[in-house]
């Protein structure tokens, strides 16, 4: 009996994606695996593949449809791939600019704030080694860091991020193709944010405020969803979304490296400063889409044609 086909596709997807990922976190807790251990790191990567597993099961197993078509897997590179690759660097720099405008927050190219805040996580010898590497070439050190972020974002980080993007910007974008862009963006953002709830409660992103952090994460994901979904449609590929997500993960720390002061609710990509940076980018995208672009997306519906892809 094909009882699965009677369950709405997005509901079945959500049940599997959430269950798979949350069970991984439950294993970490039950086995008392240190959150900063290599084994926990591997399991967290597996956690990220919950959305892909759900997409594969609903598409290929239950409905016998093409996985690559429904997920929007395309390697046909266009200029929007490069926008996706670099935009989170811009978001990090904007976050730094907003952060230093806050009271009791300042900028330091020497990363003194970073070393002070994460002294417990960085062993003395390692911290000293980092400072010696910087030496008097702090600007060069920062530029090399940007190159490393971009490289990681388009390679190993993108592979891990694909586990998420296959679901959020792949499967769900296809399922919501008849909805208004803003409606689809909000739905995806809310699901995406809620999916993070257990890992946020465990101290990820908001170690000082894990409970408030859950709601902060949901808002952050809704804001990010606008940018991610827009670039997913423009690039016509979930692969570009994976690169975007991978670069976000690689660049998130950049917004904290040069900041002295603040806390996890105010500074950083996931803090209020990051929210402001994303709102600036959303405003830029909105103006571009409504007044400049020939292909209007923001105030339109996501059509089958818009999300159609070629391998």
C-alpha positions as CSV (number, residue, x, y, z in Angstrom):
1,X,0.0,0.0,0.0
2,X,1.5,3.3,-1.1
3,X,0.4,5.1,2.0
4,X,3.3,7.5,1.7
5,X,1.7,9.0,-1.4
6,X,-1.3,10.1,0.6
7,X,0.9,12.3,2.8
8,X,1.6,15.8,1.4
9,X,5.1,15.8,-0.2
10,X,6.4,18.8,1.8
11,X,5.0,17.3,5.1
12,X,6.7,13.9,4.4
13,X,9.9,15.7,3.5
14,X,9.9,17.8,6.7
15,X,9.2,14.7,8.9
16,X,12.1,12.8,7.4
17,X,14.5,15.8,7.3
18,X,13.9,16.8,10.9
19,X,13.8,13.2,12.2
20,X,17.0,12.1,10.5
21,X,19.0,15.2,11.6
22,X,17.6,15.4,15.1
23,X,18.3,11.7,15.7
24,X,22.0,12.4,14.9
25,X,22.1,15.1,17.6
26,X,20.3,12.8,20.0
27,X,23.1,10.2,19.4
28,X,25.7,12.9,20.2
29,X,24.0,13.6,23.5
30,X,23.3,10.0,24.5
31,X,26.9,8.9,23.7
32,X,28.2,12.1,25.5
33,X,30.4,12.9,22.6
34,X,32.2,16.3,23.2
35,X,30.7,18.9,20.8
36,X,34.2,20.1,19.7
37,X,35.6,16.5,19.0
38,X,36.4,15.2,15.5
39,X,33.7,12.5,15.9
40,X,31.1,15.2,16.7
41,X,32.3,17.1,13.7
42,X,31.7,14.1,11.4
43,X,28.3,13.5,12.8
44,X,27.3,17.1,12.4
45,X,28.2,16.8,8.7
46,X,25.9,13.8,8.5
47,X,23.3,15.9,10.3
48,X,23.5,18.4,7.4
49,X,22.4,15.6,5.0
50,X,19.0,15.2,6.5
51,X,17.3,17.4,3.9
52,X,19.0,15.5,1.1
53,X,18.0,12.2,2.5
54,X,14.4,13.4,2.8
55,X,14.5,14.8,-0.8
56,X,15.8,11.6,-2.2
57,X,13.2,9.5,-0.4
58,X,10.2,11.5,-1.3
59,X,11.3,12.1,-4.9
60,X,13.0,8.8,-5.9
61,X,11.5,6.2,-3.6
62,X,7.9,7.3,-3.0
63,X,7.1,9.2,-6.3
64,X,9.7,7.6,-8.7
65,X,10.6,11.0,-10.2
66,X,13.9,12.4,-11.4
67,X,16.1,13.5,-8.5
68,X,18.3,15.8,-10.5
69,X,15.4,17.6,-12.1
70,X,13.4,18.0,-8.9
71,X,16.4,19.2,-6.9
72,X,17.7,21.5,-9.6
73,X,21.1,20.0,-10.0
74,X,22.9,21.8,-12.8
75,X,26.6,22.4,-13.5
76,X,25.9,25.0,-16.2
77,X,27.9,28.0,-14.8
78,X,26.7,31.5,-15.2
79,X,27.5,34.9,-13.7
80,X,25.1,34.2,-10.8
81,X,27.3,31.4,-9.6
82,X,30.0,34.0,-8.9
83,X,27.5,36.3,-7.2
84,X,26.6,33.4,-5.0
85,X,30.3,32.7,-4.3
86,X,31.2,36.3,-3.2
87,X,28.0,37.7,-1.7
88,X,28.6,36.3,1.8
89,X,32.0,37.9,1.9
90,X,30.2,41.2,1.3
91,X,27.7,40.3,4.1
92,X,30.6,39.6,6.5
93,X,32.2,43.0,5.7
94,X,28.9,44.8,6.1
95,X,28.4,43.0,9.4
96,X,31.8,44.3,10.6
97,X,30.8,47.8,9.6
98,X,27.5,47.7,11.4
99,X,29.1,46.1,14.5
100,X,31.7,48.8,15.0
101,X,28.8,51.4,14.9
102,X,27.4,49.8,18.1
103,X,28.3,51.2,21.6
104,X,31.3,49.6,23.2
105,X,32.3,47.8,20.0
106,X,35.5,48.5,18.1
107,X,37.6,47.3,15.2
108,X,41.1,45.7,15.5
109,X,43.1,44.4,12.6
110,X,45.2,42.5,15.1
111,X,42.3,40.3,16.1
112,X,42.8,41.1,19.9
113,X,39.0,40.7,20.5
114,X,39.0,37.3,18.9
115,X,41.9,36.0,20.9
116,X,40.4,37.4,24.1
117,X,36.9,36.0,23.5
118,X,38.0,32.5,22.4
119,X,41.0,32.1,24.7
120,X,39.5,28.9,26.2
121,X,39.1,27.4,22.7
122,X,42.6,28.3,21.4
123,X,45.5,26.8,23.2
124,X,48.3,29.2,24.1
125,X,50.8,27.8,21.7
126,X,48.4,27.9,18.8
127,X,47.3,31.4,19.6
128,X,51.0,32.5,19.8
129,X,51.6,30.8,16.5
130,X,48.8,32.6,14.8
131,X,50.1,35.9,16.1
132,X,53.6,35.2,14.9
133,X,52.2,34.3,11.4
134,X,50.4,37.6,11.3
135,X,53.5,39.5,12.4
136,X,53.6,43.0,10.8
137,X,51.7,41.7,7.7
138,X,48.3,41.8,9.2
139,X,46.7,43.0,5.9
140,X,48.3,40.3,3.9
141,X,47.3,37.8,6.5
142,X,43.7,39.0,6.2
143,X,43.8,38.8,2.3
144,X,45.1,35.2,2.5
145,X,42.3,34.4,4.9
146,X,39.8,35.7,2.3
147,X,41.3,33.4,-0.3
148,X,41.1,30.4,2.0
149,X,37.4,31.3,2.7
150,X,36.5,31.4,-1.0
151,X,38.4,28.2,-1.7
152,X,36.7,26.3,1.1
153,X,33.4,27.7,0.3
154,X,33.5,26.4,-3.3
155,X,35.0,23.0,-2.4
156,X,34.7,21.0,0.8
157,X,32.2,23.3,2.5
158,X,30.0,23.3,-0.6
159,X,29.9,19.5,-0.6
160,X,28.7,19.5,3.0
161,X,26.3,22.3,2.4
162,X,24.8,20.4,-0.6
163,X,23.2,18.1,2.0
164,X,21.1,21.0,3.2
165,X,20.6,22.9,-0.1
166,X,19.3,19.8,-1.9
167,X,16.3,20.1,0.4
168,X,15.8,23.8,1.2
169,X,16.6,25.3,-2.2
170,X,16.3,22.1,-4.3
171,X,13.3,20.0,-3.3
172,X,11.2,22.8,-1.6
173,X,11.8,25.3,-4.3
174,X,10.4,22.8,-6.8
175,X,7.4,22.0,-4.5
176,X,6.7,25.7,-4.1
177,X,7.1,26.7,-7.7
178,X,3.4,27.8,-8.0
179,X,3.6,30.1,-5.0
180,X,4.6,33.7,-4.8
181,X,8.4,34.2,-4.3
182,X,7.9,35.9,-0.9
183,X,5.5,33.2,0.3
184,X,7.9,30.4,-0.7
185,X,10.9,32.3,0.8
186,X,9.1,32.7,4.1
187,X,8.0,29.0,4.3
188,X,11.5,27.7,3.5
189,X,13.1,30.1,5.9
190,X,10.8,29.1,8.8
191,X,11.4,25.4,8.2
192,X,15.1,25.9,7.8
193,X,15.4,27.9,11.0
194,X,13.3,25.5,13.0
195,X,15.4,22.5,11.8
196,X,18.4,24.2,13.5
197,X,16.6,24.4,16.9
198,X,18.2,21.5,18.7
199,X,21.8,22.4,17.7
200,X,21.2,26.0,18.7
201,X,19.9,24.8,22.1
202,X,23.1,22.9,22.4
203,X,25.1,26.1,22.2
204,X,25.9,26.5,18.5
205,X,26.0,30.1,17.2
206,X,24.6,31.5,20.5
207,X,26.5,29.9,23.3
208,X,25.7,32.7,25.7
209,X,21.9,32.7,24.8
210,X,20.9,29.2,23.5
211,X,17.2,29.7,24.1
212,X,16.8,33.1,22.7
213,X,19.2,31.9,20.0
214,X,16.6,29.5,18.7
215,X,14.3,32.4,17.8
216,X,17.2,34.5,16.5
217,X,18.2,31.6,14.2
218,X,14.8,31.4,12.8
219,X,14.7,35.1,11.9
220,X,18.2,34.9,10.5
221,X,17.2,31.9,8.3
222,X,14.2,33.8,7.0
223,X,16.4,36.8,6.0
224,X,19.0,34.5,4.4
225,X,16.2,32.5,2.7
226,X,15.3,35.6,0.6
227,X,18.9,35.9,-0.7
228,X,19.4,32.2,-1.1
229,X,16.1,31.6,-3.0
230,X,16.7,34.6,-5.2
231,X,20.2,33.5,-6.2
232,X,18.9,29.9,-6.6
233,X,16.4,31.1,-9.2
234,X,18.9,33.4,-10.9
235,X,21.7,30.8,-11.1
236,X,19.2,28.1,-12.1
237,X,21.1,25.6,-10.0
238,X,21.2,24.3,-6.5
239,X,24.9,23.8,-6.9
240,X,25.3,27.6,-6.8
241,X,23.2,27.5,-3.6
242,X,25.7,24.9,-2.1
243,X,28.6,27.2,-3.0
244,X,26.7,30.1,-1.4
245,X,26.0,28.1,1.7
246,X,29.5,26.8,1.9
247,X,31.0,30.3,1.6
248,X,28.6,31.5,4.3
249,X,29.8,28.8,6.7
250,X,33.4,29.6,5.9
251,X,33.1,33.4,6.2
252,X,30.9,33.5,9.4
253,X,33.9,33.8,11.6
254,X,35.3,36.6,9.6
255,X,32.7,39.0,11.1
256,X,34.1,38.3,14.6
257,X,37.8,38.2,13.9
258,X,38.3,41.9,13.9
259,X,35.7,42.9,16.5
260,X,36.3,43.8,20.1
261,X,33.2,43.8,22.4
262,X,29.6,42.9,21.9
263,X,28.0,39.5,22.5
264,X,26.5,36.7,20.4
265,X,23.2,38.5,20.1
266,X,24.6,41.8,18.9
267,X,27.7,41.1,16.8
268,X,28.7,38.5,14.2
269,X,26.8,37.2,11.2
270,X,24.1,35.6,13.4
271,X,23.7,38.6,15.6
272,X,21.7,41.8,15.1
273,X,24.6,43.3,13.2
274,X,24.4,40.4,10.7
275,X,20.6,40.9,10.5
276,X,21.2,44.5,9.5
277,X,23.8,43.5,6.9
278,X,21.3,41.0,5.4
279,X,18.6,43.6,5.3
280,X,20.9,45.9,3.4
281,X,21.6,43.2,0.8
282,X,17.9,42.3,0.6
283,X,17.2,46.0,-0.1
284,X,19.8,46.0,-2.9
285,X,18.4,42.9,-4.4
286,X,14.9,44.3,-4.2
287,X,15.8,47.5,-6.0
288,X,17.8,45.6,-8.6
289,X,14.9,43.1,-9.3
290,X,12.1,45.7,-9.4
291,X,13.8,48.5,-11.2
292,X,16.7,47.0,-13.2
293,X,16.4,43.3,-13.9
294,X,14.4,42.2,-17.0
295,X,13.4,39.0,-15.2
296,X,11.2,40.1,-12.2
297,X,11.2,37.5,-9.4
298,X,10.6,39.1,-6.0
299,X,7.0,40.3,-6.6
300,X,6.1,37.3,-8.9
301,X,5.3,33.7,-8.6
302,X,8.0,31.0,-8.9
303,X,7.1,29.3,-12.1
304,X,8.1,25.9,-13.5
305,X,10.0,27.8,-16.2
306,X,11.9,29.8,-13.6
307,X,13.2,26.8,-11.7
308,X,13.8,24.6,-14.7
309,X,17.4,23.3,-15.0
310,X,19.7,21.6,-17.4
311,X,22.3,19.1,-16.4
